[in-house]
Amino acid sequence: MKVFRLDQLDAERAANQGAYLRFLKERNMSAGLYALSPGDTDTQSPHAQDEIYQIISGRAELTVGDETTTVGRGSVVYVPAGVPHRFHHITEELRVLVVFSPPED
């Protein structure tokens, strides 16, 4: 069993001065914590893996393909592999638990 605390993961991510911290990589999946602040630009490109986003905190709009929705704490979104997607209009500090399957490189 592996147990992680979001507050510790966020502190590690901040200490490394990055928006993304991968904290788990297994044979069939990986997981990370993604953070964006109001005014930040989400520069991610489409991924070769399917993704699940769980919004831990914050509010933003998320565009996946040609669909846009508002997401906030408790939102869970599936993003198919290869589909362009990005967070924008971030109004509160955004923390997102990201799960990739298969694992990201």
OpenMM code with the backbone's topology and positions (N, CA, C; nanometers):
from openmm import Vec3, app, unit

residues = "MET LYS VAL PHE ARG LEU ASP GLN LEU ASP ALA GLU ARG ALA ALA ASN GLN GLY ALA TYR LEU ARG PHE LEU LYS GLU ARG ASN MET SER ALA GLY LEU TYR ALA LEU SER PRO GLY ASP THR ASP THR GLN SER PRO HIS ALA GLN ASP GLU ILE TYR GLN ILE ILE SER GLY ARG ALA GLU LEU THR VAL GLY ASP GLU THR THR THR VAL GLY ARG GLY SER VAL VAL TYR VAL PRO ALA GLY VAL PRO HIS ARG PHE HIS HIS ILE THR GLU GLU LEU ARG VAL LEU VAL VAL PHE SER PRO PRO GLU ASP".split()
positions = [
    Vec3(0.0841, -0.1179, 0.0000),
    Vec3(0.0000, 0.0000, 0.0000),
    Vec3(0.0884, 0.1239, 0.0000),
    Vec3(0.0427, 0.2240, -0.0727),
    Vec3(0.1090, 0.3543, -0.0738),
    Vec3(0.0046, 0.4585, -0.0347),
    Vec3(0.0401, 0.5423, 0.0599),
    Vec3(-0.0512, 0.6452, 0.1092),
    Vec3(0.0147, 0.7811, 0.0903),
    Vec3(-0.0610, 0.8772, 0.0406),
    Vec3(-0.0088, 1.0112, 0.0140),
    Vec3(-0.0993, 1.1140, 0.0811),
    Vec3(-0.0405, 1.2246, 0.1242),
    Vec3(-0.1160, 1.3367, 0.1821),
    Vec3(-0.1069, 1.4544, 0.0861),
    Vec3(-0.2215, 1.5071, 0.0487),
    Vec3(-0.2236, 1.6157, -0.0491),
    Vec3(-0.1452, 1.7374, -0.0026),
    Vec3(-0.1503, 1.7703, 0.1268),
    Vec3(-0.0758, 1.8868, 0.1745),
    Vec3(0.0742, 1.8665, 0.1592),
    Vec3(0.1221, 1.7447, 0.1840),
    Vec3(0.2649, 1.7157, 0.1672),
    Vec3(0.3041, 1.7156, 0.0196),
    Vec3(0.2189, 1.6605, -0.0653),
    Vec3(0.2467, 1.6608, -0.2089),
    Vec3(0.2522, 1.8031, -0.2627),
    Vec3(0.1605, 1.8883, -0.2178),
    Vec3(0.1587, 2.0263, -0.2648),
    Vec3(0.2828, 2.1011, -0.2174),
    Vec3(0.3282, 2.0739, -0.0956),
    Vec3(0.4506, 2.1372, -0.0453),
    Vec3(0.5716, 2.0922, -0.1265),
    Vec3(0.5780, 1.9632, -0.1610),
    Vec3(0.6888, 1.9120, -0.2430),
    Vec3(0.6856, 1.9739, -0.3824),
    Vec3(0.5661, 1.9844, -0.4405),
    Vec3(0.5523, 2.0463, -0.5723),
    Vec3(0.6005, 2.1909, -0.5687),
    Vec3(0.5589, 2.2655, -0.4682),
    Vec3(0.5981, 2.4061, -0.4564),
    Vec3(0.7485, 2.4200, -0.4344),
    Vec3(0.8070, 2.3308, -0.3560),
    Vec3(0.9511, 2.3361, -0.3295),
    Vec3(1.0317, 2.3135, -0.4566),
    Vec3(0.9757, 2.2360, -0.5491),
    Vec3(1.0427, 2.2097, -0.6765),
    Vec3(1.0085, 2.3150, -0.7812),
    Vec3(0.9298, 2.4145, -0.7434),
    Vec3(0.8934, 2.5279, -0.8283),
    Vec3(0.8318, 2.4847, -0.9612),
    Vec3(0.7466, 2.3846, -0.9548),
    Vec3(0.6803, 2.3387, -1.0761),
    Vec3(0.5302, 2.3350, -1.0577),
    Vec3(0.4584, 2.3380, -1.1693),
    Vec3(0.3128, 2.3306, -1.1639),
    Vec3(0.2651, 2.1868, -1.1460),
    Vec3(0.3506, 2.0878, -1.1796),
    Vec3(0.3084, 1.9479, -1.1775),
    Vec3(0.4088, 1.8625, -1.1018),
    Vec3(0.3574, 1.7749, -1.0180),
    Vec3(0.4397, 1.6784, -0.9449),
    Vec3(0.3817, 1.5395, -0.9671),
    Vec3(0.4562, 1.4532, -1.0364),
    Vec3(0.4138, 1.3130, -1.0462),
    Vec3(0.4593, 1.2448, -0.9186),
    Vec3(0.3660, 1.1829, -0.8483),
    Vec3(0.4007, 1.1182, -0.7223),
    Vec3(0.3822, 0.9674, -0.7245),
    Vec3(0.3299, 0.9145, -0.8339),
    Vec3(0.3103, 0.7702, -0.8435),
    Vec3(0.3234, 0.7271, -0.9886),
    Vec3(0.3981, 0.6202, -1.0109),
    Vec3(0.4051, 0.5595, -1.1440),
    Vec3(0.4099, 0.4089, -1.1257),
    Vec3(0.3083, 0.3425, -1.1765),
    Vec3(0.2974, 0.1971, -1.1714),
    Vec3(0.2842, 0.1448, -1.3139),
    Vec3(0.2758, 0.0147, -1.3271),
    Vec3(0.2733, -0.0468, -1.4596),
    Vec3(0.1557, 0.0012, -1.5445),
    Vec3(0.0381, 0.0195, -1.4841),
    Vec3(-0.0824, 0.0519, -1.5607),
    Vec3(-0.1360, 0.1930, -1.5416),
    Vec3(-0.0725, 0.2711, -1.4547),
    Vec3(-0.1234, 0.4057, -1.4285),
    Vec3(-0.0172, 0.4917, -1.3623),
    Vec3(-0.0398, 0.6225, -1.3666),
    Vec3(0.0423, 0.7159, -1.2897),
    Vec3(-0.0500, 0.8244, -1.2362),
    Vec3(-0.0005, 0.8969, -1.1355),
    Vec3(-0.0805, 1.0027, -1.0745),
    Vec3(0.0083, 1.1206, -1.0397),
    Vec3(-0.0517, 1.2385, -1.0452),
    Vec3(0.0222, 1.3591, -1.0113),
    Vec3(-0.0694, 1.4661, -0.9567),
    Vec3(-0.0073, 1.5723, -0.9075),
    Vec3(-0.0789, 1.6885, -0.8575),
    Vec3(-0.0429, 1.8072, -0.9451),
    Vec3(-0.1440, 1.8744, -0.9970),
    Vec3(-0.1266, 1.9874, -1.0875),
    Vec3(-0.1796, 2.1116, -1.0177),
    Vec3(-0.1060, 2.2220, -1.0267),
    Vec3(-0.1456, 2.3459, -0.9600),
    Vec3(-0.1355, 2.4631, -1.0565),
    Vec3(-0.2387, 2.5441, -1.0589),
    Vec3(-0.2401, 2.6668, -1.1383),
    Vec3(-0.3010, 2.7780, -1.0540),
    Vec3(-0.2481, 2.8986, -1.0711),
    Vec3(-0.2974, 3.0162, -0.9994),
    Vec3(-0.3747, 3.1061, -1.0948),
    Vec3(-0.4610, 3.1933, -1.0407),
    Vec3(-0.5272, 3.2904, -1.1275),
    Vec3(-0.4232, 3.3659, -1.2103),
    Vec3(-0.4496, 3.3783, -1.3393),
    Vec3(-0.3565, 3.4454, -1.4294),
    Vec3(-0.2567, 3.3528, -1.4963),
    Vec3(-0.2402, 3.2298, -1.4444),
    Vec3(-0.1496, 3.1337, -1.5078),
    Vec3(-0.2069, 3.0874, -1.6411),
    Vec3(-0.1169, 3.0430, -1.7298),
    Vec3(-0.1555, 2.9849, -1.8574),
    Vec3(-0.1277, 2.8357, -1.8526),
    Vec3(-0.2277, 2.7564, -1.8844),
    Vec3(-0.2135, 2.6107, -1.8904),
    Vec3(-0.1591, 2.5759, -2.0283),
    Vec3(-0.0349, 2.5309, -2.0332),
    Vec3(0.0330, 2.5078, -2.1610),
    Vec3(0.0376, 2.3613, -2.2016),
    Vec3(-0.0374, 2.2755, -2.1338),
    Vec3(-0.0268, 2.1335, -2.1659),
    Vec3(-0.0762, 2.1025, -2.3071),
    Vec3(-0.0172, 1.9992, -2.3640),
    Vec3(-0.0534, 1.9479, -2.4961),
    Vec3(-0.1330, 1.8196, -2.4778),
    Vec3(-0.2021, 1.7745, -2.5826),
    Vec3(-0.2719, 1.6463, -2.5712),
    Vec3(-0.1750, 1.5355, -2.5308),
    Vec3(-0.2258, 1.4431, -2.4513),
    Vec3(-0.1444, 1.3321, -2.4026),
    Vec3(-0.1810, 1.2035, -2.4758),
    Vec3(-0.0895, 1.1088, -2.4750),
    Vec3(-0.1126, 0.9787, -2.5379),
    Vec3(-0.1945, 0.8868, -2.4478),
    Vec3(-0.2239, 0.9321, -2.3258),
    Vec3(-0.2959, 0.8509, -2.2279),
    Vec3(-0.4327, 0.9117, -2.1978),
    Vec3(-0.5267, 0.8264, -2.1565),
    Vec3(-0.6513, 0.8760, -2.0994),
    Vec3(-0.6187, 0.9402, -1.9648),
    Vec3(-0.6992, 1.0395, -1.9252),
    Vec3(-0.6775, 1.1075, -1.7973),
    Vec3(-0.8086, 1.1220, -1.7210),
    Vec3(-0.7964, 1.1209, -1.5899),
    Vec3(-0.9048, 1.1601, -1.5007),
    Vec3(-0.8539, 1.2784, -1.4204),
    Vec3(-0.9304, 1.3869, -1.4161),
    Vec3(-0.9007, 1.5028, -1.3321),
    Vec3(-1.0009, 1.5046, -1.2171),
    Vec3(-0.9509, 1.5133, -1.0945),
    Vec3(-1.0371, 1.5403, -0.9800),
    Vec3(-0.9941, 1.6750, -0.9232),
    Vec3(-1.0849, 1.7703, -0.9215),
    Vec3(-1.0527, 1.9028, -0.8703),
    Vec3(-1.0561, 1.8965, -0.7176),
    Vec3(-0.9406, 1.9230, -0.6571),
    Vec3(-0.9265, 1.9201, -0.5115),
    Vec3(-0.9698, 2.0541, -0.4524),
    Vec3(-0.9294, 2.1628, -0.5186),
    Vec3(-0.9674, 2.2964, -0.4728),
    Vec3(-0.9567, 2.3936, -0.5894),
    Vec3(-1.0246, 2.5073, -0.5754),
    Vec3(-1.0182, 2.6118, -0.6765),
    Vec3(-1.1339, 2.6070, -0.7742),
    Vec3(-1.1310, 2.7035, -0.8676),
    Vec3(-1.2333, 2.7124, -0.9719),
    Vec3(-1.1676, 2.7578, -1.1008),
    Vec3(-1.2169, 2.7042, -1.2116),
    Vec3(-1.1651, 2.7404, -1.3437),
    Vec3(-1.2637, 2.6919, -1.4482),
    Vec3(-1.2364, 2.7295, -1.5705),
    Vec3(-1.3052, 2.6684, -1.6830),
    Vec3(-1.2096, 2.5675, -1.7440),
    Vec3(-1.2646, 2.4589, -1.7948),
    Vec3(-1.1859, 2.3541, -1.8591),
    Vec3(-1.2459, 2.3293, -1.9961),
    Vec3(-1.1610, 2.3371, -2.0977),
    Vec3(-1.2033, 2.3044, -2.2333),
    Vec3(-1.1387, 2.1730, -2.2727),
    Vec3(-1.2209, 2.0789, -2.3174),
    Vec3(-1.1760, 1.9488, -2.3670),
    Vec3(-1.2357, 1.9347, -2.5065),
    Vec3(-1.1476, 1.9314, -2.6072),
    Vec3(-1.1976, 1.9315, -2.7445),
    Vec3(-1.2724, 2.0609, -2.7695),
    Vec3(-1.3997, 2.0505, -2.8099),
    Vec3(-1.4783, 2.1719, -2.8352),
    Vec3(-1.5832, 2.1971, -2.7266),
    Vec3(-1.5695, 2.1295, -2.6114),
    Vec3(-1.6625, 2.1480, -2.5003),
    Vec3(-1.5940, 2.2224, -2.3863),
    Vec3(-1.6651, 2.3162, -2.3245),
    Vec3(-1.6132, 2.3924, -2.2110),
    Vec3(-1.7114, 2.3822, -2.0953),
    Vec3(-1.6576, 2.3664, -1.9740),
    Vec3(-1.7394, 2.3624, -1.8535),
    Vec3(-1.6649, 2.4306, -1.7398),
    Vec3(-1.7392, 2.4742, -1.6404),
    Vec3(-1.6793, 2.5281, -1.5188),
    Vec3(-1.6555, 2.4122, -1.4233),
    Vec3(-1.5357, 2.4068, -1.3644),
    Vec3(-1.5022, 2.3024, -1.2683),
    Vec3(-1.4634, 2.3667, -1.1357),
    Vec3(-1.4889, 2.2943, -1.0292),
    Vec3(-1.4538, 2.3383, -0.8952),
    Vec3(-1.4383, 2.2175, -0.8053),
    Vec3(-1.4116, 2.2440, -0.6777),
    Vec3(-1.3896, 2.1363, -0.5811),
    Vec3(-1.4965, 2.0280, -0.5959),
    Vec3(-1.4500, 1.9034, -0.6117),
    Vec3(-1.5407, 1.7904, -0.6256),
    Vec3(-1.5698, 1.7498, -0.7692),
    Vec3(-1.5361, 1.8333, -0.8657),
    Vec3(-1.5578, 1.7965, -1.0064),
    Vec3(-1.4613, 1.6856, -1.0470),
    Vec3(-1.5103, 1.5916, -1.1253),
    Vec3(-1.4287, 1.4840, -1.1811),
    Vec3(-1.4539, 1.4833, -1.3312),
    Vec3(-1.3446, 1.4879, -1.4097),
    Vec3(-1.3563, 1.4990, -1.5551),
    Vec3(-1.2697, 1.3924, -1.6214),
    Vec3(-1.3255, 1.3250, -1.7205),
    Vec3(-1.2506, 1.2296, -1.8036),
    Vec3(-1.2041, 1.3022, -1.9292),
    Vec3(-1.0749, 1.2879, -1.9615),
    Vec3(-1.0175, 1.3467, -2.0827),
    Vec3(-0.9612, 1.2327, -2.1679),
    Vec3(-1.0189, 1.2051, -2.2849),
    Vec3(-0.9687, 1.0967, -2.3693),
    Vec3(-0.8287, 1.1270, -2.4233),
    Vec3(-0.7532, 1.0230, -2.4465),
    Vec3(-0.6188, 1.0362, -2.5039),
    Vec3(-0.6261, 1.1112, -2.6362),
    Vec3(-0.5280, 1.1987, -2.6584),
    Vec3(-0.5148, 1.2680, -2.7856),
    Vec3(-0.6028, 1.3903, -2.8046),
    Vec3(-0.6903, 1.4204, -2.7093),
    Vec3(-0.7821, 1.5335, -2.7247),
    Vec3(-0.7209, 1.6590, -2.6611),
    Vec3(-0.7157, 1.7704, -2.7345),
    Vec3(-0.6643, 1.8949, -2.6762),
    Vec3(-0.7495, 1.9373, -2.5563),
    Vec3(-0.6828, 1.9873, -2.4527),
    Vec3(-0.7537, 2.0300, -2.3320),
    Vec3(-0.6692, 2.1311, -2.2559),
    Vec3(-0.7377, 2.2195, -2.1824),
    Vec3(-0.6652, 2.3175, -2.1009),
    Vec3(-0.7597, 2.3829, -2.0010),
    Vec3(-0.7009, 2.4225, -1.8880),
    Vec3(-0.7720, 2.5028, -1.7891),
    Vec3(-0.7529, 2.6497, -1.8249),
    Vec3(-0.8549, 2.7315, -1.8036),
    Vec3(-0.8449, 2.8751, -1.8296),
    Vec3(-0.9457, 2.9476, -1.7410),
    Vec3(-0.9405, 3.0802, -1.7420),
    Vec3(-1.0264, 3.1615, -1.6552),
    Vec3(-1.0227, 3.1077, -1.5116),
    Vec3(-0.9018, 3.0898, -1.4621),
    Vec3(-0.8805, 3.0378, -1.3268),
    Vec3(-0.9095, 3.1517, -1.2289),
    Vec3(-1.0081, 3.1313, -1.1410),
    Vec3(-1.0485, 3.2380, -1.0492),
    Vec3(-1.0034, 3.2132, -0.9061),
    Vec3(-0.9633, 3.0908, -0.8743),
    Vec3(-0.9129, 3.0557, -0.7417),
    Vec3(-0.7974, 2.9583, -0.7606),
    Vec3(-0.7045, 2.9579, -0.6653),
    Vec3(-0.5916, 2.8643, -0.6701),
    Vec3(-0.6439, 2.7242, -0.7008),
    Vec3(-0.5961, 2.6652, -0.8093),
    Vec3(-0.6473, 2.5379, -0.8580),
    Vec3(-0.5507, 2.4257, -0.8230),
    Vec3(-0.6032, 2.3201, -0.7611),
    Vec3(-0.5262, 2.1991, -0.7336),
    Vec3(-0.6048, 2.0827, -0.7929),
    Vec3(-0.5354, 2.0035, -0.8759),
    Vec3(-0.6014, 1.8964, -0.9502),
    Vec3(-0.5238, 1.7668, -0.9321),
    Vec3(-0.5932, 1.6620, -0.8893),
    Vec3(-0.5364, 1.5279, -0.8867),
    Vec3(-0.5542, 1.4713, -1.0270),
    Vec3(-0.4441, 1.4273, -1.0881),
    Vec3(-0.4449, 1.3791, -1.2260),
    Vec3(-0.4056, 1.2319, -1.2264),
    Vec3(-0.4862, 1.1487, -1.2922),
    Vec3(-0.4554, 1.0062, -1.3063),
    Vec3(-0.4449, 0.9754, -1.4553),
    Vec3(-0.3321, 0.9165, -1.4952),
    Vec3(-0.3080, 0.8762, -1.6340),
    Vec3(-0.3143, 0.7240, -1.6447),
    Vec3(-0.3735, 0.6746, -1.7535),
    Vec3(-0.3688, 0.5319, -1.7827),
    Vec3(-0.3631, 0.5142, -1.9337),
    Vec3(-0.2614, 0.4416, -1.9838),
    Vec3(-0.1457, 0.3894, -1.9110),
    Vec3(-0.0625, 0.5037, -1.8533),
    Vec3(0.0428, 0.4721, -1.7772),
    Vec3(0.1202, 0.5776, -1.7118),
    Vec3(0.1856, 0.6722, -1.8114),
    Vec3(0.2010, 0.7973, -1.7678),
    Vec3(0.2723, 0.8960, -1.8498),
    Vec3(0.4202, 0.8601, -1.8534),
    Vec3(0.4887, 0.9068, -1.9569),
    Vec3(0.6326, 0.8804, -1.9693),
    Vec3(0.7122, 0.9673, -1.8757),
] * unit.nanometer
topology = app.Topology()
chain = topology.addChain("A")
for resn in residues:
    res = topology.addResidue(resn, chain)
    for name in ("N", "CA", "C"):
        topology.addAtom(name, app.Element.getBySymbol(name[0]), res)
